[in-house]
């Protein structure tokens, strides 16, 4: 199975562990990601005002590139997924904006590409039951809290990935890997997003990190799983600050969902880039007997 693939900016730089484990694990499952030969930044954030058509040029251009490669476009980053899928829906359903975008880009695109997240591919193309049968190494009951964050599900009427009030796709994926899924009430709460980039607002992110991680810990989590590079950064990087403020706080590894999939598929450790994590997940993974060896990357 070949699927056009949009990596996005962060997966090409800071979040290589998300990108490379996804590619390797997909290959092990018989899925080939065909990276778009030309792609640009998706713009990261979908425009917040209804008449900002220019902000949709970037995602629409990438969708046009994808339309020349196939009928689907798979992506991993929650920001990219959100921006691409919402722009595609706008082009498909709003003739006025579609015409403006096509005229500006000098292409004819009607929204025909289906934007999918890798979790959707695993659920709808592979099937979680089939995935369970094909894994090489069970995660042995590792207690993992799935963290959806904001953009993987919202706005619900545009993303349509899962039940807006009671999502299950992430939980079912983790169960297929042999994890003990930890349900916690903050799994769809915002981590603070881009507030982390400013000294004036980064304290908000630390507070959000404390609330989210403390909730997961209270419910028995040993690790957090996410799909979003910015969520990963915020929840991972802020733990030293949280621990200094709250003495009772216990640090907890934050992993990309594809890193967990990679462990199950026997992917060499060089693809994980654990050295880019602020909190080293090695101690937990070694304790659980889950590391496979090979070069550390």
Secondary structure, 3 states (H helix, E strand, C coil): CEEEEECCCHHHCCCHHHHHHHHHHHHHCCCEEEECCCCCCCCCCCCCCCCCCHHHHHHHHHHHHHHCCCCEEEECCHHHHHHHHHHHHHHHHCHHHHHHHHHHHCCCCCCCCEEEEHHHHHHHHHCHHHHHHHCCCCCCCCEEEEECCCCCCCCHHHHCCCCCCCCCHHHHHHHHCCCEECCCCCCCCCCCHHHHHCCCCHHHHHHHHHHHHHHHHHCCCCEEEECCHHHHHHHHHCHHHHHHHCCCCCCCEEEEHHHHHHHHHCCCHHHCCHHHCCCCCHHHHHHCCCCCCCCCC
